[in-house]
Amino acid sequence: IITKWQQLLLRPAVNLSLNKNVTLTAGYAFVDTYPYGEFPGRYRFPEHRIFEQVILKHELGRVGVQHRYRLEQRYLGEKAQPSDNRIDFWRYENRFRYMFRVNIPLREGNKLYLGVYDEVMINFGSNVAANVFDQNRAYAALGYPLGKNTKLEIGYLLQTLQQRNGRVIEYNNTFQFSIISTVPLFRRN
């Protein structure tokens, strides 16, 4: 049972697969972040995010390797008074993300795999405060394909986050349960 929200993330996107190794993506994300953890933010804040990304895939033997490059244009809701319910202005920031991921099959002929990734996020632009380094995410999970376009992953994520003031570093331990699904809208002949 969820008793206290930490974050809501909705992220629809459109992918264009140039071939089996290159995918281009454009999307939008709505993120609603609540105060949580040892160093909670002063208030709940929404974020609207537009993003573009390139995913490059290849294989090293039986191991699947993926590089994801993502550029985000972020609009973060700010309040003059933390007790107010209204957003007073929207702060614009840019962020670059790079993720290196491997999927390692656990046994020959078995669909179960180990997914491991590391992702670094760097803020840039005129509105960035003292946290050019935004965060790093290290992840390990067991995964299983549920069908041709859907897979299940259960794992652990360590998020290292530098707060906007540049002085406080958080370490957030997260148990993650994910269902990842793609719906092919168009097929090329």
N, C-alpha and C positions, 0 to 999 in steps of 0.2 A: 504494500500500500504506500502510495506517495503521500507523505504528510506535509512536505515543504518543497516547493519548486526551487530548482537551481537555474535551469535554463530551458527555454523552448526554442527549437531550431527547425524551421521549415525551409527547404532548399530545393525548389524545382529547377530543372535545367534541361537544355536541349543539346544533344550530342550529335556530332557529325563524324562518323568513322571514315577516315580517308582510306584506310586499309586495316588489316588486323593488328597493326603495330602503332597506328597514330590515330588519336581521337581528339577533336576540337570540341570545346564546350563553352556555352554562354548560359548564364543563369542569374537568378535572383535569390536572395536569402532574407528571411525575416528572423531576427534573433531577439528574444526577450530574456534579459539576464536579471536575476534576483540577487539580493545580498545573501551570501552564503560563505561558509568556510571560516578559517581562522582570522582572515583579514577581509571581512565583507566590504563591498562597496557601500557608499553612503545611501544609495537608493536603487530601486529597480529602474532599469533603463532599456528602451527598445533600440534596435539597430536595423536599418535597411541597407542591404549590401548587393551590389551588382558585381558579377565576377566573370572572368574569362580564363580558360585554362587549356593546356595542352598535356595530353598523357601519351608517353612513349613507352611501349612494351617490347620486351624481347625475352628470350629464354637462355638460360645457362644450364645445359643438360635438361633435367626435369624441373628445375627451379624457374618459376616465373618471376621476372623482374619488371618493375614499373617505376617510372620517373614522372611525377606530376608537378607542373609549373602553373601556379595560379596567381592572377593579379586581381585584387579586390578594390572597389571604390566603396567606402564605408560612410554611412551617415548615422552618427551616434547621437541619441537624444540626451540633452543636457537640461538640468533644472537649476534655477537660481537658488531656490530653497528646497532642501531635500524633503521637507514635509508636504510640499505641494504635489498634487496629482498630475499637473500639466507639464508638458515639455516646453521649455522657454526658447530653446534654439537647437539647431542640428549642427554638430561639429563634423566636418568632412576630413577624412583621412584616407590614405592609400596604404595597402599592405601587399607584400609579396610573400608567397608561400612556396616552399619546395619540399616535396615528400619523396623519399626513397623507400620502396616497398618490395619485399620478396614473399612469394607463396611457395612453401616447401611441402610437397606431397609426403605424407607420413609412411605410406606403404605402397608398393607397386600394386596397381589395380584397385586400390582403395581410394575413395573420393575425399576422405578426411585430409585436411592440410593444416599447416601452421602458417599463419599470416603474421609478418613482422614488419613494422615500419618506423621510420623516424621522420618527423616533419618540423621544419624550422619556419618561423614567421617573423618577418622584418617590416616594421612601419617606416614609411617615408613620406616626405612632403612638408609643407609649411606649418601644418597644425599638429605635428607630432611633438609631444612634450619630451620628457627625459627617457622615454622607453623606445628607442629605436629597435632594440631587440624586444619583441612582443612576447613570444613564447616558443617552447619546444614541446613536442608530443612524441613520446616513445610508447609503442604499442606492440602487444603480442596477443594472439588469439588463436583458438581452434576454429576452423571453418569447415562447412559442409554445404555442397550445392544441393538445393531443394528442387531444382528444376533447371531448365535450359537458361532462364533469365533471372533466377533468384538464388541467393545463398544466405546462409545463417552464419554469424560469427559471434563467439562468446569469448571475451578476453579482458585484459587489463591495460589501462592507459595511465601513464604518468605524465601529467601536464606540469611543466615548469613555466611559470608565468611571472613576468616583470610588470608590476603595477605602473600606472601612468606616471606616478611621482618619481620613478626610477630608483627608489630606495628599497622597496619591499619586493622580495622574491617569494612567490608561493609555490608549494609543491602539492598538487592535488592528485590523489589516488582515486581512480575511477574503475569500477566494474562496468563493462560495456556489453550490452546485448544488442546486436544489430541484425536487421533483415535488409539486405541490399537487393533491389530489384530494378531491372531495366525493362521498359516496355518499348519494343520496336514499333515505331509508327510508320516508317517507310522502308521499303527494301529495294535495293538496286538489283536489277537482273543481271 
